[in-house]
Amino acid sequence: MSNRRRPSPSQRTVDGRTAVITGAGSGIGAAVARRLAAHGCPVALADRDEDGLAATAEAIGGGDRTVLTRALDVRDRQGLMAFAAEVAAWAPQPLGMVFNNAGVTAVQGVADSAPEDDEWVHEVNFGGVVHGVRAFLPILLAQGSGAIVNTSSVFGLVGFPHQSAYCASKFAVRGYTEALRHELRGTGVRAVVVHPGGVRTNIVRNSRYRADFGGRNPTLQEAVADFDALARTTPERAAEIIHSGVNRGRARILVGHDAHLFDALARIAPARAYDVLHALEPLARLGQTRVAA
C-alpha cells in the first residue's frame, strides 16, 4: 500500500480558502481572481500594473478582509518573500491556491534576438514562478494542504519559431512543476501545471516585438490583430477550466481545444508537431472568419 496521503475533498477544493494570484492585473490572472472571489475566496493579488490591479480589485469589491493587493514585479525575490509574509498575517482563511501566473513574451528570431529581451522573458516567466513557489510553499507545507498552480503554455509542449525565449521559459515551468509534484508526495500539497492555448489576453500587445516568423506581421499592431483573430478562448472560460481542474485534483490542466491538439501532437509526433500546426493554420483562420461572419 502507498504511504502517500491524499488530500480529502474538503482540502482539495479551493472554494472559500485564500487564493494568491500573480499577474492579476489583466487576462487570465484577473479572470481567475474574479471567479475565485465569487466562490468565496479571499484573494491576495499581485501585479506590476497598478492600474490593472486596482481595476481587478474594484471589480471584485469587498473589504480589507477579502481583497489584498500589492504592486509587485515577480522578478523581485525579496519582494515576493515579503508579500508571502504579509499574506500569511492577513489571510482570513488557510491558503487554497497559489497561482503563479505572471507572464511576458518577446517575439524575435534567435539569430537577431536581443539578449536582454530573452533574459526579461526568462526572469519573469520562470524566475517569477520559482520565486513564488519558494515564497509560499513553506506556508502550504506547514498547513499540510493547498495547491501550487503554475502557468506554462502550449508553447511549453511544442516549440514555436520566433518564440524561443518564451518556449524555453514555459518548458522550464513545466519541468519544474512536474519535479515539484513528485517531491510533494505525501505532504497534502499539490503542484499543478496549466497549459493555456490561445487566450484573449494582452500578452502580445505588451510584448517586446521585433518580427514574427515568415514576416506576416511587420508591426506590433498587426501582430496583436492577428493574435486576437486566432485566440478562441476568453479569460473567463480559461478561469473556469483552471478552477474546475484544481478542484478536481488535476495535475495538468489544458485550456482550450487548441491546447488539447498541441498536447496530442507533442505525444504522437513531437518532431513534426509544428509542421502539422502550420498546415492546419489556414483552417483555423477560415473557421475564425466564419465565426466572425
Phi, psi and chi 1 to 4 in degrees:
 res  aa     phi    psi   chi1   chi2   chi3   chi4
   1 MET       -  145.8  -66.9 -179.1   62.9      -
   2 SER   -77.7  142.9  171.8      -      -      -
   3 ASN   -87.2    0.4  -68.1  -35.2      -      -
   4 ARG   -67.8  129.8 -177.6  178.3 -178.2 -177.6
   5 ARG   -92.3  115.8  176.5  165.3   61.1   86.9
   6 ARG   -85.7  136.2  -64.8 -178.0  179.6  -84.4
   7 PRO   -61.4  140.7  -19.6   30.7      -      -
   8 SER   -69.4  161.7   68.1      -      -      -
   9 PRO   -54.5  -35.3  -28.4   36.1      -      -
  10 SER   -70.3  -30.7   62.8      -      -      -
  11 GLN   -79.3  -29.3  -69.6  176.6  -45.1      -
  12 ARG   -76.1  -37.6 -167.8  169.6   64.6 -163.6
  13 THR   -68.2  145.0 -176.7      -      -      -
  14 VAL   -95.4  -10.9  -59.8      -      -      -
  15 ASP   -60.6  131.6  -65.1   -5.3      -      -
  16 GLY    82.1   -7.1      -      -      -      -
  17 ARG  -104.0  159.5  -51.7 -174.7   83.3 -172.3
  18 THR   -68.0  135.6  -60.2      -      -      -
  19 ALA  -120.2  139.7      -      -      -      -
  20 VAL  -111.6  131.5  176.5      -      -      -
  21 ILE  -137.1  121.4  -57.2  161.2      -      -
  22 THR   -96.4  159.1   67.5      -      -      -
  23 GLY    66.0   34.0      -      -      -      -
  24 ALA   -87.5    3.3      -      -      -      -
  25 GLY   -81.8  -11.7      -      -      -      -
  26 SER  -167.0  175.4   65.3      -      -      -
  27 GLY    58.2 -138.6      -      -      -      -
  28 ILE   -62.6  -42.5  -64.2  173.9      -      -
  29 GLY   -58.8  -46.4      -      -      -      -
  30 ALA   -64.2  -40.6      -      -      -      -
  31 ALA   -67.0  -40.2      -      -      -      -
  32 VAL   -64.4  -40.2  167.9      -      -      -
  33 ALA   -60.5  -46.6      -      -      -      -
  34 ARG   -63.9  -41.6  -65.6 -168.3  -61.8  -92.5
  35 ARG   -67.0  -45.4 -178.3  175.0 -179.8   85.3
  36 LEU   -67.0  -38.2  -67.0 -176.8      -      -
  37 ALA   -61.0  -38.2      -      -      -      -
  38 ALA   -67.7  -18.9      -      -      -      -
  39 HIS  -102.2   24.8  -75.9   76.1      -      -
  40 GLY    84.8   14.0      -      -      -      -
  41 CYS   -90.7  125.6  -63.8      -      -      -
  42 PRO   -64.5  139.1  -16.4   30.4      -      -
  43 VAL  -125.5  134.0  -70.4      -      -      -
  44 ALA  -108.7  116.8      -      -      -      -
  45 LEU  -116.5  137.7  -47.9  176.3      -      -
  46 ALA  -134.1  143.3      -      -      -      -
  47 ASP  -168.7  150.7 -160.2  -62.6      -      -
  48 ARG   -78.0  -17.0   65.4  176.5  -57.5  176.9
  49 ASP   -85.5   97.0  176.8    4.6      -      -
  50 GLU   -65.3  -38.0  -64.5 -172.3   45.0      -
  51 ASP   -66.4  -44.7  -68.7  -21.2      -      -
  52 GLY   -63.6  -39.1      -      -      -      -
  53 LEU   -62.9  -43.9 -163.5   58.9      -      -
  54 ALA   -64.1  -37.1      -      -      -      -
  55 ALA   -66.3  -39.5      -      -      -      -
  56 THR   -64.4  -45.0  -58.3      -      -      -
  57 ALA   -62.6  -40.0      -      -      -      -
  58 GLU   -65.8  -38.9 -177.3  177.8    0.4      -
  59 ALA   -64.3  -33.1      -      -      -      -
  60 ILE   -77.0  -39.8  -68.8  170.2      -      -
  61 GLY    73.9 -157.2      -      -      -      -
  62 GLY    85.5 -177.5      -      -      -      -
  63 GLY  -112.5 -166.1      -      -      -      -
  64 ASP   -64.8  -20.1  -67.9  -18.3      -      -
  65 ARG   -93.4    0.5  -62.7  -53.9  -65.6  167.6
  66 THR  -118.6  -22.8   55.3      -      -      -
  67 VAL  -135.9  126.2 -177.6      -      -      -
  68 LEU  -122.0  130.5  173.0   69.5      -      -
  69 THR  -121.8  148.4   62.0      -      -      -
  70 ARG  -146.4  120.6 -174.6   60.8   57.5 -128.9
  71 ALA   -70.3  119.7      -      -      -      -
  72 LEU  -157.4  135.5 -178.5   66.1      -      -
  73 ASP   -95.5  122.2 -173.1  -32.8      -      -
  74 VAL   -66.7   -9.4  -64.2      -      -      -
  75 ARG   -73.1  -14.3  -68.0  176.3  -67.0  175.7
  76 ASP   -87.3   92.7  179.5    0.4      -      -
  77 ARG   -60.4  -45.9  179.7  170.2   59.2   87.3
  78 GLN   -65.5  -34.6  -68.1  -59.1  -33.1      -
  79 GLY   -63.4  -39.9      -      -      -      -
  80 LEU   -69.3  -36.8  -93.4  168.9      -      -
  81 MET   -61.3  -43.4  -68.4  -69.4 -174.3      -
  82 ALA   -65.2  -38.2      -      -      -      -
  83 PHE   -63.8  -40.9 -177.4   50.3      -      -
  84 ALA   -61.8  -41.3      -      -      -      -
  85 ALA   -64.6  -39.3      -      -      -      -
  86 GLU   -64.6  -43.9 -176.8 -179.9    9.3      -
  87 VAL   -63.3  -42.2  170.4      -      -      -
  88 ALA   -60.2  -37.8      -      -      -      -
  89 ALA   -76.3  -29.7      -      -      -      -
  90 TRP   -87.8  -37.1  166.3   83.7      -      -
  91 ALA   -52.5  120.1      -      -      -      -
  92 PRO   -78.0  -14.4   24.3  -29.9      -      -
  93 GLN  -136.2  157.9  -61.7  -66.4  -26.9      -
  94 PRO   -57.0  155.3  -22.1   32.9      -      -
  95 LEU   -69.2  132.0  -67.5 -172.8      -      -
  96 GLY  -103.9  -42.1      -      -      -      -
  97 MET  -141.3  135.9  179.6 -160.5  -67.0      -
  98 VAL  -114.7  110.3  176.1      -      -      -
  99 PHE  -104.7   99.6 -172.3   33.3      -      -
 100 ASN   -85.4   96.8  -66.6  -56.3      -      -
 101 ASN  -122.8  -16.7  169.3   70.6      -      -
 102 ALA   -57.3  136.0      -      -      -      -
 103 GLY  -156.2  152.9      -      -      -      -
 104 VAL  -141.7  168.9  -63.7      -      -      -
 105 THR  -144.3  157.7 -168.3      -      -      -
 106 ALA  -126.1  126.6      -      -      -      -
 107 VAL  -102.8  105.4 -173.0      -      -      -
 108 GLN  -166.4  154.4   57.0 -173.5   -3.0      -
 109 GLY   -78.9  155.6      -      -      -      -
 110 VAL   -63.8  -41.9  172.3      -      -      -
 111 ALA   -64.1  -33.4      -      -      -      -
 112 ASP  -119.8   26.9   57.2   -3.2      -      -
 113 SER   -75.4  154.7   63.7      -      -      -
 114 ALA   -92.6  118.4      -      -      -      -
 115 PRO   -55.2  -36.8  -24.8   34.0      -      -
 116 GLU   -66.2  -29.0   60.1  -87.8   18.6      -
 117 ASP   -71.4  -42.1  -69.4  -11.9      -      -
 118 ASP   -61.3  -43.5  -73.7   -9.7      -      -
 119 GLU   -63.1  -39.7  -69.3  165.8    2.5      -
 120 TRP   -58.6  -46.5  173.0   63.0      -      -
 121 VAL   -63.0  -47.2  172.5      -      -      -
 122 HIS   -61.6  -43.3  -63.7  157.3      -      -
 123 GLU   -68.7  -36.7  -70.7  168.6    2.8      -
 124 VAL   -76.7  -53.6  173.0      -      -      -
 125 ASN   -72.6  -41.3  -67.1    1.2      -      -
 126 PHE  -100.6  -48.4 -179.5   54.7      -      -
 127 GLY   -58.8  -39.6      -      -      -      -
 128 GLY   -63.2  -37.6      -      -      -      -
 129 VAL   -64.8  -47.3  165.6      -      -      -
 130 VAL   -60.7  -44.9  173.2      -      -      -
 131 HIS   -62.3  -41.1  -64.3  -23.6      -      -
 132 GLY   -65.1  -41.1      -      -      -      -
 133 VAL   -64.2  -48.1  170.1      -      -      -
 134 ARG   -63.7  -31.4  -72.3  177.5  171.5  165.9
 135 ALA   -73.5  -41.6      -      -      -      -
 136 PHE  -104.2  -19.1  -73.7   95.5      -      -
 137 LEU   -58.2  -41.4 -176.1   56.9      -      -
 138 PRO   -57.8  -34.6  -27.0   37.4      -      -
 139 ILE   -66.6  -45.0  -59.2  172.0      -      -
 140 LEU   -64.9  -41.8  -62.7  177.4      -      -
 141 LEU   -64.9  -37.5  -70.9  172.4      -      -
 142 ALA   -65.7  -34.2      -      -      -      -
 143 GLN   -89.4  -12.9   68.7 -176.0   29.7      -
 144 GLY    74.2   23.6      -      -      -      -
 145 SER  -163.4  171.0   63.8      -      -      -
 146 GLY   111.1  172.7      -      -      -      -
 147 ALA  -134.1  131.6      -      -      -      -
 148 ILE   -89.5  121.5  -68.7  -80.2      -      -
 149 VAL  -120.4  114.1 -176.7      -      -      -
 150 ASN  -111.7  132.3  -63.3  -27.2      -      -
 151 THR   -86.5  115.0  -59.6      -      -      -
 152 SER   -98.5 -130.6  177.3      -      -      -
 153 SER  -174.7  167.5  167.5      -      -      -
 154 VAL   -65.1  -22.0  -68.9      -      -      -
 155 PHE   -79.9    4.5  -72.4    2.4      -      -
 156 GLY   -97.7    3.5      -      -      -      -
 157 LEU  -113.5  -35.9  -60.9  169.6      -      -
 158 VAL  -136.0  134.0  172.7      -      -      -
 159 GLY   -72.3  145.0      -      -      -      -
 160 PHE  -133.7  136.5 -134.0   74.8      -      -
 161 PRO   -65.0  146.4   21.4  -31.7      -      -
 162 HIS    64.7   16.6  -83.4   57.7      -      -
 163 GLN  -132.8   34.1  -72.1  -78.0  -14.1      -
 164 SER   -62.3  -44.6   55.7      -      -      -
 165 ALA   -66.6  -42.5      -      -      -      -
 166 TYR   -63.3  -46.9 -172.7   76.8      -      -
 167 CYS   -60.1  -44.8  -70.9      -      -      -
 168 ALA   -59.4  -43.4      -      -      -      -
 169 SER   -67.1  -38.1   68.0      -      -      -
 170 LYS   -79.3  -31.7  -66.4  -57.6 -173.8  177.7
 171 PHE   -64.1  -38.0  -91.5   85.3      -      -
 172 ALA   -63.9  -43.1      -      -      -      -
 173 VAL   -59.9  -43.2  169.9      -      -      -
 174 ARG   -59.8  -51.5  171.6 -172.4  168.4 -169.6
 175 GLY   -64.5  -41.6      -      -      -      -
 176 TYR   -61.1  -44.6  178.3   81.2      -      -
 177 THR   -69.0  -38.8  -52.5      -      -      -
 178 GLU   -65.4  -40.5  -70.3 -178.1    0.2      -
 179 ALA   -63.7  -43.0      -      -      -      -
 180 LEU   -61.9  -39.3  176.3   61.9      -      -
 181 ARG   -57.6  -41.3  175.4  163.7   54.1   88.6
 182 HIS   -71.3  -34.7  -62.5  -51.4      -      -
 183 GLU   -65.0  -27.9  -70.9 -173.8   22.1      -
 184 LEU   -88.0    4.2  -67.4  175.4      -      -
 185 ARG   -54.6  130.9  -70.6  176.5 -179.5  -90.3
 186 GLY    84.8   -1.1      -      -      -      -
 187 THR   -93.9  -18.1   65.9      -      -      -
 188 GLY    87.4   -6.8      -      -      -      -
 189 VAL  -101.9  138.9  179.7      -      -      -
 190 ARG  -113.0  153.7  -63.9  177.2  -70.6  137.3
 191 ALA  -120.3  126.6      -      -      -      -
 192 VAL  -125.3  135.5 -178.2      -      -      -
 193 VAL  -111.8  135.0   63.1      -      -      -
 194 VAL  -111.1  131.8  178.6      -      -      -
 195 HIS  -118.6   88.0  -66.6  -77.7      -      -
 196 PRO   -74.2  144.6  -13.3   28.9      -      -
 197 GLY   -88.7 -139.5      -      -      -      -
 198 GLY   -76.3  104.1      -      -      -      -
 199 VAL  -113.1  138.5 -179.9      -      -      -
 200 ARG   -75.3   83.3  -64.3  169.5 -162.6  160.6
 201 THR  -121.8 -177.5   71.1      -      -      -
 202 ASN   -94.6   17.1  -68.5  -34.6      -      -
 203 ILE   -63.1  -39.6 -169.7  163.3      -      -
 204 VAL   -73.1  -40.9  175.3      -      -      -
 205 ARG   -58.4  -34.4 -174.9  171.6  -74.8  103.6
 206 ASN   -96.8   10.2  -64.4  -28.4      -      -
 207 SER   -77.8  165.2   69.9      -      -      -
 208 ARG   -93.7  106.5  -63.9 -175.0 -179.5 -179.8
 209 TYR  -110.6  126.6 -172.9   83.7      -      -
 210 ARG  -114.0  -58.5  -67.6 -179.9  179.6  -90.2
 211 ALA  -166.3  147.5      -      -      -      -
 212 ASP   -99.4  167.0   67.1  -15.8      -      -
 213 PHE   -64.4  130.2 -176.1   66.2      -      -
 214 GLY    86.8   -9.0      -      -      -      -
 215 GLY    67.6   26.8      -      -      -      -
 216 ARG   -66.8  -38.0  177.9 -175.5  -69.9  115.1
 217 ASN  -118.8   96.8  -59.2  -57.3      -      -
 218 PRO   -66.6  -24.6  -18.7   31.2      -      -
 219 THR  -122.6  161.3   68.2      -      -      -
 220 LEU   -60.3  -41.1  173.0   60.6      -      -
 221 GLN   -60.9  -39.6  -69.3   72.3   23.8      -
 222 GLU   -69.4  -36.4  -70.9  169.2  -62.3      -
 223 ALA   -65.1  -40.4      -      -      -      -
 224 VAL   -61.9  -45.9  169.3      -      -      -
 225 ALA   -62.5  -39.6      -      -      -      -
 226 ASP   -65.2  -45.0 -162.5   37.7      -      -
 227 PHE   -62.8  -45.0  175.1   79.8      -      -
 228 ASP   -62.2  -32.1  -71.6  -13.7      -      -
 229 ALA   -71.8  -30.6      -      -      -      -
 230 LEU   -93.3  -26.2  -72.8  171.5      -      -
 231 ALA   -71.0  119.2      -      -      -      -
 232 ARG   -97.4  -24.3  -59.1  -65.8 -176.1   87.2
 233 THR   -98.1  131.4  -55.2      -      -      -
 234 THR   -79.3  155.4   64.7      -      -      -
 235 PRO   -57.9  -34.2  -27.1   36.4      -      -
 236 GLU   -65.4  -41.3  -69.3   72.1   23.8      -
 237 ARG   -67.3  -40.0  176.3   56.3  179.3  155.8
 238 ALA   -59.6  -43.4      -      -      -      -
 239 ALA   -62.5  -39.0      -      -      -      -
 240 GLU   -63.2  -43.8  179.0 -175.9    0.2      -
 241 ILE   -65.2  -43.1  -67.1  168.9      -      -
 242 ILE   -65.9  -47.0  -67.3  165.6      -      -
 243 HIS   -58.1  -48.2  178.1 -150.9      -      -
 244 SER   -63.4  -42.3  173.9      -      -      -
 245 GLY   -63.4  -41.5      -      -      -      -
 246 VAL   -66.3  -44.0  174.3      -      -      -
 247 ASN   -64.8  -27.2  -85.1  -11.9      -      -
 248 ARG   -88.2   -0.7  -67.1  170.9   66.6 -175.4
 249 GLY    81.9   21.8      -      -      -      -
 250 ARG   -69.3  142.1  -58.2  -64.5 -168.4 -161.6
 251 ALA   -91.3  -26.7      -      -      -      -
 252 ARG  -129.7  132.0  -62.1  171.6   73.0 -113.4
 253 ILE  -123.7  118.8  -60.4  173.4      -      -
 254 LEU   -98.2  128.1  -57.9  173.0      -      -
 255 VAL  -110.9  108.2  177.3      -      -      -
 256 GLY   101.9  153.4      -      -      -      -
 257 HIS   -62.2  -34.9  -65.3  -60.8      -      -
 258 ASP   -65.4  -31.6   49.9  -12.1      -      -
 259 ALA   -64.9  -38.4      -      -      -      -
 260 HIS   -66.4  -36.3  -72.3  -88.7      -      -
 261 LEU   -65.5  -47.3  174.0   60.5      -      -
 262 PHE   -57.1  -44.7  -89.0   73.4      -      -
 263 ASP   -62.4  -43.8 -175.6   51.3      -      -
 264 ALA   -63.5  -43.9      -      -      -      -
 265 LEU   -66.2  -37.4  -71.2  172.8      -      -
 266 ALA   -63.6  -29.4      -      -      -      -
 267 ARG   -83.7  -42.5  -64.9  168.5 -175.0  -92.8
 268 ILE   -84.8  -43.6  -63.1  168.1      -      -
 269 ALA  -140.7   66.8      -      -      -      -
 270 PRO   -59.0  -34.0   19.0  -31.4      -      -
 271 ALA   -79.6  -16.2      -      -      -      -
 272 ARG  -115.4    6.1  -63.1  -67.6  -53.7  -81.4
 273 ALA   -57.6  -46.8      -      -      -      -
 274 TYR   -65.2  -37.7  174.0   74.2      -      -
 275 ASP   -58.7  -42.9  -64.5  -28.2      -      -
 276 VAL   -66.1  -45.2  175.2      -      -      -
 277 LEU   -61.9  -40.6  -68.9  167.0      -      -
 278 HIS   -63.3  -39.9 -175.2   63.9      -      -
 279 ALA   -68.1  -31.9      -      -      -      -
 280 LEU   -83.5  -13.1  -67.5  174.7      -      -
 281 GLU   -57.0  -43.2 -175.8  178.2  -15.8      -
 282 PRO   -58.8  -34.7  -25.6   36.0      -      -
 283 LEU   -67.0  -38.9  -64.9  177.7      -      -
 284 ALA   -63.6  -40.9      -      -      -      -
 285 ARG   -67.6  -38.3  -67.8 -179.3 -178.9  -80.9
 286 LEU   -63.9  -44.2  178.4   61.9      -      -
 287 GLY   -60.8  -40.4      -      -      -      -
 288 GLN   -67.4  -37.3 -177.2   61.9   21.1      -
 289 THR   -62.9  -40.6  -58.8      -      -      -
 290 ARG   -67.8  -38.2  -73.2  174.7  175.1  171.8
 291 VAL   -63.1  -43.4  168.8      -      -      -
 292 ALA   -65.1  -35.7      -      -      -      -
 293 ALA   -69.9      -      -      -      -      -
